[in-house]
Amino acid sequence: MCLLKPYNLQPCAHIATAVVVALATILPGLRAAAAQQVSAATQIAPGDTPLNLIETPEKYLVSTNSGYGPQYLQAYDETRQQVSDRVTLKTLWFGLDYEPAQKLLLASDGVHAVLALPFENGRFGRPRSIDLQGCDMTAGIAIQGGPSLANDRAVVACTQNHRLVQFDFKTGQVLKSAEVGEFPYEVRTLPGGRLAVSVWGQASVEILDGADLSSLQKISVGSHPSDMLVPPGKDQLLVACADSDLVSVIDLKGLREIRRIDIRIPDSSLGGAQPDALSFDPATGKLFVALAGVNALAVFDLGKDEDAEVNFEGLLPVGGYPMAILYSARARKLFIADGRNFVQGPSSPEATVFRPGATASGHQSDSGSKLAYIGDLIGGGIEAIAEDDFGRLRSEMTSLAKRVYGGGRRMASPQSQDLIEYFSAKSNPQTPIRHVIYVIKENRTYDQVLGDVKEGNGAPELVLFGEQVTPNQHALARQFVLFDNFYVDGDVSADGHLWSTTASSSDYVNKVWPGIYSGRLKFDFWGPDYDGDEKHDHPIAVPSSGFIWDLARAARVSYRDYGEWCVDGKEDKNSTQCFVRGLKGHFDPFYLDGIGAVTDRRRMEEWEREFRRSEQPGNNLPELTIMHLPNDHTMGTKPGKPTPRAMVADNDAALGRLVDVVSHSRFWSSTAIFVLEDDAQDGPDHVDAHRSPLLVISPYVRHRAVDHAHFSTVSVLKTIEQLLGLGSLTYFDDRAPSLLADFQKAPVLDPFNARPPQVDPDEMNPTNGPGAKESANWDFSRPDAAPEQALNRIIWQSVKGSDSEPPAPVFSVQSAAETGLGLR
């Protein structure tokens, strides 16, 4: 990457020109820092993960809404300024185009079909499914036209089997098919009857002949190319590259990349803004770029001439995770499709922002009661900024961004800063902590486990796995620091394991997981796309910035992985494999990872086998140990498997054994242990659905203390990075508050003695337990493979009784907004 000084446009040593945008004012909001944020736009319509947005000549906006709840197309009347119609479809994912002569919409169903719907006077007609067998996961659509082509042809990207299919949308006949790069996403028609396909998984754009789909050129761009735009009057193709924080500019005459608009912090390689959508105002030459990761809109002046300089005008705060934008010359407005809601307070149906479909009245659980699930809390909506408002906002763009996102890193108090410098390996090479053990568990909220600890902000009535089930976690929380205001940054395991190891979540995962978790998208999400395979050591799900162990490798810090980002062997059931690049040669092949494949106590025996070898003379403990301890996920009430409380007790006993072994070893005086959940979707919490237990264990951690300060997943990563002298992964861990403020220079070397479980960790589910029939049919081999809403209810009833109903979770963005603010 060629980086230049901010706002300058100069030739690079290689092909392109880079423009660096000052995002230094953006404070990472983590889950939605931004509840304190006031959007510069005005919400005009509801939505639920609106992935795409188009305008018809009749002044209607049509959006695809592909959230966890009912999926639907929505039409908004720009003249009357109201929703004119909505049609619920079985499945819907991203692809959308309109043929005005026939008044026909085409929309991808995300499986094997494209839906054709008449659309006239703001009303949807009856959908007709065009089955395209051999096209797996239909995505971007482009209707073709021109002198040599009839106006009844279209092409669609087949994301999962890496093809482009041309079809006749009148007859449904497949006309041509061509192989393209891995994970094609968006398709655009180009001048001269050509097509452009953004190849999501291979950092490239492929140019094809629109008639025969022959490949004309493959052009390398940034990572995860998504939206594409041909500005009117310019022979250029702009490409939003969400995973590398840049916009690539392609010359459509020479078919080469000629410029890169780089949207990272100046003089930094850190990313996280996720530019994923583009729009252009030809009258003014303004380019609008949606920055999904930081809930913002970047505005550039491209000028009206082909060779005009690029000028950065500023940033505007908008709604949560903008996924699509559209400038309407007719309405003289910029429309923004936000992929998340800013929701406050309880997540009961009566308290949430209106969303159409089942989420408006509350999700009906399998038992018939109204519940809320994290997928139903995501929401979204359509916003608008009028052209007249841009004139007013132009002079405020920098100050607005600074006020909303913060003015860079917040300084810690002198006392905290002294501790940070003392324990950080970069500032103090003699730091006493030289080993870190990082344990990632599954899906529990704070109240489920620690809600009965009177010193913290808990709700005892919500406790499922209290001190009788989790004596070690309770003892550790009391012996060290009780954190009662800690939040996971992930919604579910799909993004939770990414946040826990990469300090971000990719645009691929954010756009796909609602469809996977609702059962609408039908591909193996947890396969090569996520975990990798022999041919893919950097799966598309993983951000290009990499993992925490990649930082360790770069810093020559030794590391060892136990289960995290590994899969159990298909042929050899007694071994596991890790495919991602940084773990090859750095994982224990005998540490099985599947939920319930073995007990967590058995996993701990395997870890201890290697640990004892480290204790031998001449050997040493890896400086960084990453461990997945998954059985607190549970297997519901599946007959013949341990009960939920037994699996949580097993998990607790294994954790207690880990700390016991380390604290009685020669490594205790140089070790810190961090324990968190990857997400907290699997139960209620009276503060927030993301609040979760955090344990920080070390002789150098304050003892018998309670910390009410707000921390999140990225604070754990930040602290590990500081202890081991690593860099940062993204904006988010770089700006996160450090947990080192809860350390102390004088160690307390008292060992921890593991507590025996007070319930039988081998207790088995009966054949007639609550939800036994459902559980028997669910897949528990991987996190979240089972339907979480129903699993939540079953776990609750297995503990509280079959007639008991769990309360609705709470999602409080107001509390999440404190993350990273007001360091002590």
N, C-alpha and C positions, 0 to 999 in steps of 0.2 A: 504494500500500500504506500502510495506517495502522499505524504502529509505536508501541507504548507501552512504559512501563517494565516490566522483568521482573516477572512474576507478578501484575501488576495487571490488572483487568478493568474497562475504562472505555469509554463510548461513543466512537466515532470520529466524525469530521466527516461521513462518508458512511454507507453502509448498515450496515456490519458492526461487530463488536467483535473486537478482536485480543488474543490472549494470546501474549506473547513468552516463549519458553523459553530458559533459559540453557544454551547449548551451548558456552560459551566454554571449557569444560574439555576439549573434544574435540580431540585432535591428529589431523589428517588422516593416515590410515594409508596413503594412496596404494594401492599394489597390495594389501596386506592387512597393514597395519601391524600388524596384529594378530596376527601369530604370537606375539608376546609377550603377547597378550591371552588371558586365561582367561575363557571364556564362563561366565556365571552359570547357563546351562542345561546339561543333560546330553543328549548325543546318544543317541537311542533307535533310529534306523534310518538306513540309507544313503539316498542320493539323488543325482540328477544334474540340476541346474538345476530344482528343483521349483517350478513357477510357481504352483501352486494347492493348496489343502488344504481338505477338507471332512470332516465327521463324520456317520456314519450313526446311526440310533437304536439299532442293535445294538452300539454302542461300537467301531466300526472307523473308523480314519482312512484316507482315500484321498487320494493325492497324484498330481498329474500331473508327470512327469519328462520335461522337454523339452530335454535337453542335446544336445551334439554327437554323443554315442554313441547306442546304441540307446535309443529312447524308450519309456516304459512307464508303466502305472498300477501303483501299489503300495498294498497294504492292510496296515495295522498294527492288530493286535489289542490294544486298550487293556487288556483283562483279563489276557491271557497275557503282555503286554508283549513282543511279538515280531511280525515280519513274517509275515503269514498267507498272502499270495499276491502274485504279480506277473505282469502280462501285458504282453508286448512288442507294440507296435503299429507300423505302418509310419510313421505320423506322429502327432503329438500336440502341441497347443499351447493351454494356459491353460484354456479353458472346461471347467467341471465342475459337475454337479448330480446330485441323487439323488431318485428317486421311491420313497418307502418302501412304499407299498401294493403296487406292482408289483415291488419290489426290483430296480429298474433304474437303472443309471448312464448318464448322457449325458456325453460328452466330445468336445470339438472336435478335429478333426484338423489345423486350421490351414490347410487348403486349401479344399475346397468341401463338406465333409461333417461330419456329427456322428455319432459312434459310439455305439451303444446296446449296453450289456453287462449281462446279468443279474448281480446281485451278492447272494449269499446265503451266510450262515455264513462270511464272510470269504474267499469264493472268487469269482473272476471266471468268468463264463460266456463263451460264444463271442460275439465282437463282431459286430454287424450295422451296416453302413454305411448311413447315410441321406444320400443324395446331394442336395445343395441347390445345383444349378446356378444361377448368378446371385448366389451368395454367395461372395465372394472373401476368403479368410483368415478362416475361422470362429474366433471368439474367445469372449467371455463368453456363458454360457448361463443361462437362468432357466426352470425348470418352472413353469407357471402352474396355478392352481387357484382354487377358490371357487365360489359358488353358480351363477354364470352361465357357468362354463367347465368343461369336462371335464378330468380329470387326465391327459390324454394329449396336452396341448399344451405347447409350449415355444417360447421365442424365443431367437434367437442373433444376436450382433453380427457383422456382416460388415466387418472392419476395413478392407480395401483398397478396397472399392467403396461404403463409407459407407452401409450399409443395416442395417435390422433385419428379420429374417425370422421369421415365426411358422409353425410346422409341427406336424403330427401325428406324434408319434414312434412310433405303432403302425403307421400305414399308410405313413409317409414322405411324405405329401402336404404341399406348401407351401400354407398357408392364406392368408397375407397377407404383404405386404412393404411397407416404408415407408422413405423416404430420411431419414437423420438427418445430423448434423454429421460432419465429417471424422475418420476413424479412431476409430469407436466401439470401446470396449474391454470394459468390464464392464457387465453387466445385472443389476438387482435388482428383485424384486417389492416393491411398496409397499402399504400399507393402501388399501382402496377399489378394489382391482383395477387399480391403476396400475403403471407400469413406470418405472424410472430407468435411463438409459444414460449412462455417463461418456464424454464425447467427448474422447478423448485428444489430438486434434490441434487443438482449438479452445477449450480452457480453459473448458469448459462442461459442464453436466449437462442432459440433455433429459428432461422428464417426459412420458410418453405414456399414453393410454388403453389398458389391456391388452387390451380386446376388439377394437378396430378399428385400433389403432396410430396413432391420430391424435395429433398433438402438442398438449400442453396448455400447456407452458411451457419456455422455454430460459433457463437460469440461469447467469450467468457465475460462474466460480470461479477457483481458481488454475491455473497451467500444468500440463499433463499429469495431469488427474484420472484416477485409476486405481481403487483399491479403494473400495467404498462399503459403508456399514453403517447399518442402522436399529436403534438401541439399543432393546431391549424396554422398553415403558412410556414411551417418549418419542416424540413426534410430530415426529421430526427425522431428517434424513439426513446422515450424516457422510461426507465425501469426502476421501480422501488425495490431495493434489496434489503429485506427486513432484518436479516441476521447479520448484516455487516454495516448497518447504519449509514447507508449511502444511496444515492440515486445515480445510476449509470446512464450516460447519454450516448446513444448509438447513432452514427451517421448512416442514414438509409441509402446513400449513394455508394459509399465505399464499404458498407456493411462491416463497420468496426467501431469499437468503443473509442470515443474521442474525449470524454470528460467524465469526471466523477465529482458529484456534489457530496462531500463527506460531512455527516451530521453528528460527528463525535465531539466530545470535549476537546478543545484545542490542546495540543501537545500531550495527548493521551491516547492510548490504544484501547481504552475501555468503551464498551458499547452498552446498549440496552434500550435505546430510543425506539427501535423497531419501526422504521418507516415502511408502511405497508399499503398505502393508497395515495393516488395522485389525482389532481385536477388542475385545469388551466383556464384562465380568463384571457381570450385572444384580444379583447379590446385594450387591456392594460399590460399584457405580457406577464401577468402574475402566475406563478406556479405555487400551488398549495400542496403540502406534503403532510399526511397524517402520521403522527408519531405515536403509535399505539401504546408503546411501553411506558410513556411518560404523560399520557393523556393531554397531548398538545398538538398544535398545528404550526408548522413552519411555513413562512411566506417568503418567496423569492421573487425578484424581478428578473425575468429572462430577457426582457426587451422585446422589441417587435422585429428586429432584424436577425437573420440567421446567425451572424457572428457576434452578436451583442454580448457584453460581459454579463456575468451572473452576479447579482447583488442580493445579499441576504437582508431582508427587511425586519425580521423579528419572529417572535413566538407568540402564540395565543393559547391560553388554556381552554380546553373543550371538555366534553364529557368523557366517560371512562372508556378506554381502549378503543379509539376510533378505528373502524375496520374498512370503511368506504367513504369517499367524499365525491361530490359532484357540484361543479359550478354551473348554474343555469343563467344563460344570458337573457332568457325570456323573463325569468322572475327576478333577475339581478340579485341573486342570493347564492351563497355557498351552503350546500346541504351536507350534513355530516351524519353518518350512521355509527352510533356508539355501541360497542360490543358489550358494555357492562353498565349497570345502573349504579348511581350513588344512592344507596339505600341506607336508612338509619333506623335503629330501633328493632323491635321484635320482628321475626320473620313469619309471624302468623299471617294468614291470608288477609285479615282485616288491616294489617299494618303495612303491607308492602305497596310499592307503587303499582298502579294498575298495569297488568300485562294480559293480553288476550289469551283466551283458551283456559285450560284447567288451572293455570297459575293465578288467574284472577279470582277464583273462588276457593283455591286451596287444593293441594294434591290429595287425592284419595289413596290412602295406603291400602294394602291388600286386605286389611281388616275392616276397611270402610271408614276409618277415622281420618280427619284432616291433619296432615303433616306438612312440614316444609323441608325441602332438601336443598343442599347447596346448589345443585343444578338449577333449581327454580329461583334462586336468589340472584343469578347473574344478570338477567334482564338486558336492558339496553334501551335505545330509542333513537329518534331522528331529530337532529337539531338544525338550526339555520342561522346564518349571519348575513344580514342584508348588506348590499354593496355600500350603502351610505354609512353603515357602521364601521366599515374598514377605514374610511377617512378619519373618523373619530378615534379609532383604536390605533392607527398607525403610529402616532407619537407615543403611545403607551405600551407598545409591544414588549419592549425590554423591561420596563418597570412592572408590567403585569406579570410577566414570567418570573421576575425576581420575587415579587410579593407572593405569588401563588406557590411556587416551587421552592422558595428559599434561596438564600444567597451563598450557596456553596456549603462546604463542611462547617458544621457547628463545632465550636471549640468546647472541649470538656473543661470542667473546673480544674484549677491548679492541682488539687489533690488527686483527682482522677487522672489527669495528664501525667503526673509523676508516676503513678502505678502503670499506666500504659507504656511509658518509656522504659520503666524498669523491667517489665516482663516481655517486651517486644524484642525479638532476636535481632532485628535490624539496628535498633538504637542501643541495645545492650547485648553484645555477643556472649556475655557471661550469664545470661538469664538462667535462673535455676530450673525452669521447665523445659525439658528437651524431648519429651514424648507426649503425644496427644492420642487419645482413643476416642473416636467419634462413632456413637451408636445411634442408628436410625431405626425407629420402631414404626408401628402402623396405626394411625387413624383415631387416636383417643383425644377427647377434650379434657380440659382441666377439671371440670366438675365431675366427670365420670370417675376420675381416679383420686384427685386430691381435694374434692369439694368438701370433705369431712375434716380437713385440717383447720382448726379454729383460728389459727394465726393469719390465714389467708382469706381472700375474698371468694369464698366458696358457697355453694348451695347444697347442703347435705341431702336434700330431697332428690337431687339428680345423681347422686353417687351410685354407681353400679359395681365398681371394683375398688371398694374402700380398703381400709387398713387390714382387714382380715384376709383379703385376696392379694393385696400388694404391700405386705409389711416392709419390704426392702425399699421400695420407692418412697414410702412414708418416712422411714428412718433416715434415708439419705436427704430428703427435703428438710427434715428437722436438723440433722447434723451439720448440713452445709447451708445453702441459701434456698429459701422458698421463693420462687419466682411466680407470682400470681397474676402477672400482666404480660405474659409471653404469648406470641401469636405465630402460627405457621403462615408462611407466605403462599403456600399452595392451597388450591381448592380441593383437589382430589389427588390420588396417588400419581396420576399421569403427569401433572405439573408439580406435584409435591416432591417427588424424588429429584426432579430437575432443580427446583429451588434449593433443595437440601444439599446438592452437590455441585451445582453450576451457578447459583445466585441469580437465576433467571428462569424463564420458561420460553420455549421457542414459539414463534408464530404458528408453526405447524401444529404443535400440541394444543395451543389455545383455540385454534379454529376447528380442530377435529374432535377433541375429547367429548363435548356435549353430545355429538351424534353417536359416538362409540358407547358412552355410558347409558344413553337412552335406548340403545339397541337398534338404531336406524342404519348407521353405517356398518357394513357387513364384512369388513376385512380384519385380518389379524393385527390389530394395533400393537399388541405386546410382543410381536415377533421381530423380524429384522428391522422394521421401521424404528423400533424403540430400543431393543436390546442389541441390535446388530446381528451379523452372522459371519461366516467365513469370508464373504466378499465385501462386507460392510463393517469397517471398524470405526466409522464415524456416522452413526445412523442419522437420518433426516430429523428425528425428534430432538437431537442434541444441539444446543447452540454452538456456533463456531468458536466461541471463547473458551470452550472446554470445561473440564472438571477440576475439582480441588486437587485431585492426584496429578493432573497435568501441571499445575503450578508446582507441586512438590518435585516432580521429575525435573522441571526446568531449573529449580533451585538446588538440585542434587540433594534433596531431602528423601531419606529412605521411607518406603511406604509398603503396606500390605493390606489387601482387601479380603473381607470375609462376607461374601454373599451379595453385597451391593452391586447392582448392575450386572449380575450373573444369572444364568439360567441352569437349572438342573439338566443333566444329560438325558437325551432321548433314548439312547441305546444302553448306556451304563447308568442305571438309576442311582448308583452310589457315588456319582461324581458330578461336578458342576463345571460350567464353562463361562468365561468372560470374553466377549468379542471386542469390546471397545479398545481402542488403540492403547491407551495409557495403562490398562490393567494387564496386558499380556506379560506373563512372567511375574506378576505381582499379586496373585490371588491364590487362595487355598483351594485346590480342586476337590477336597474332601469335605468342605463346609457346604452342606446342602442348603438351598435358599428357598425352596417352595414352602408356602404356608402349610403347616401340618405335615410336611414330608417327614420330618423328625421333630422331636421336642426341642424347644430352645435350650433345655438343659443338655441335650445331646450335642447341640451346636457348640455350647460352651465347653464341653469336654474336648471337642476337636480344637477349638481355639486354645484351650489350656495346654493341649499336647504341644502345640508350636510354641506357646509362651514358655513352657518349662525348658524347651530347647534354647530359648533366648537367654535363660538364666545361667546356662552353663558357661564356665570360664572361656573367655575369648569371644563369646557371642554377645549380641546386643539386641534390644527390642527395636523394631522399626520406629522411626521418629513419628510417623503418622500411621495409625490403624483406623480403617473404616470398616464398620460392622453393621450388617442388616440383621436385626433381631425381630422377625416378623409375626410371631404367633399371637401377639395381642390383637391382631386383626380378627382372629377366631374363625371358625368354620360354621358359625351359626349353631343350629341344633341338628346338624346332619347326624343321623343315627349311626352309631358305631364309632363316632369321633368324639374327642373330648368336648365337654361343655364349654361355653364361652368363659365362665369364671375359672374353669380348670386351665384353659389355654392362657388366660391372662396371669393366673398364678404361676404357671410354668415359665412364662416370660419374665415375671418378677423374680422368680428364684434364680433364673439364669443371670439376670442383671446383678442380683446380689452376689452371686458367685464370682462374677467378673471383678467387681470392686473388692471383694474379700481377697481374691488371689493377688491382685495388683497391690493392694495396701499392705499385704504381708510379704512383699518382695522387695528386692533391692532397688526396684524402679519407682517405688512409691514416692520418694522424695523429689522425683524429677518428672512426674506425670500429672496431666490434667485429663479428666474424662468428661465428655459432653454427651448428653442423652436427650433426644427429642423425638417427636412423631413427625412423619413426613407430611401428614395433613391431619385434620381433625373433623372429617366429614361424618364420622361414624357415631354420632350421638349428640345430645343436647348440652348446652352450656348457657348459663344465665346472663353472661356478659356478651359473648360473641361466638359464632360458630367456628371461628379460627383460633380461639384461645385454647392453649394446650399445655401439658406439663413440660417443663425444662429442668434438667438436673445438671449442675456443674460441680464436679467432684475433684478435689485436690487438697493436699495439705496447705496450699497457698490460697485457697478460697476461704472467704469469711465463714465462720462457723456460727450456727444457730442465729441466722439473720433472715430477715424478710425484705425482699426488694419489690416495691410496687411500681418501679419504673417500667416503661414500655419498651420491650425488645421484640424482635422477630427472628425468623430463621436466618436471615442474612447477617444478623449480629453474631450468631454462632460461627458462621464462616469467617466473618471479619476477625473474630478473636483467635480462631485457629491460625489464620494467616499471620496475625501479629506474633503469636507465640513461636511459630516456626520460621519466621522471616520470609514469608511468601509475599507475592504481589496480590493484586485484587483481580477478580474475575470480570465484574461488570460495574456499572454505576452503583448498583444497589448495595453490594457488600462494601465497596469503597467508601460510601457515604453513611453506612450504618453505624449506630452507636456501639461502642465496644463493651464487652462484659468484663474487661480487665479492671474496671472500676470496682468490681466486687471481689477482687483478689487482695491479698495482704502479703507484705514482705516477710513476715515472720511465720514460718510453717508450723502447723500443728500436725505432728506425725502420728497421732493415734490411728491405728488401723481400724478398718470397718469389719465388723463381724456379721456375716450374712444371717438374716432371720429365716427360720424355716417357714414354709407356707402353712397357713392356718386352715386351708381347704385342700382337698385332695387334687393335686395337679393332673391326676390321671382319671378323674371322674368322667364317665362316658355319658353321652346323650342317650336318653331312652328312645324307643321307637315311636312313642306317641307324644313327644315333647311339642311345645308350641312351635309351629313352622317346620316340623320335622320333614314333612312331605316336600315342602319347597326347598329346604336346605339340601335334601338328598339329590336334587337335580342341578344344583349350582356348582360352578367351577371355582374352587378355592386354590388352584395351583399358583395363582398370581394375585397380587393386590388388586382389589376392585373388580375382579372378574365376575364376582357375584353382584346382584343388584343391591346397591347400598341402602336404599330407602327401606326395602323390605327386611334386609339384614339388620338394620338399626332396630326395627320394631321387634324382630325375633330375639335379638340379644337382650333387649329391655325386658321382654316377657319371660325369657329364661331365668332372669334374676328376680324380677318383681312380681311374676305371676302371669298366667295366660290371659287374665281379664284386665290387666293393666295396660294403659296406652302411654307411650312416651310423649313428653311435651314437645312442642315445636322448637327447633333450634333458634338462636338469636344471631342476627348478623348486624353488627354495629360498626359501620364504617367510621363513625365518629371516634370510636376508640382506636381503630386501626390507623387513623390519620395521625395519631400521636407518634407513630413509629418514626424514629430518627429526629424528632423534635425535642427541644428542651433538655439537652444533656445536662447531667448534674455537674 
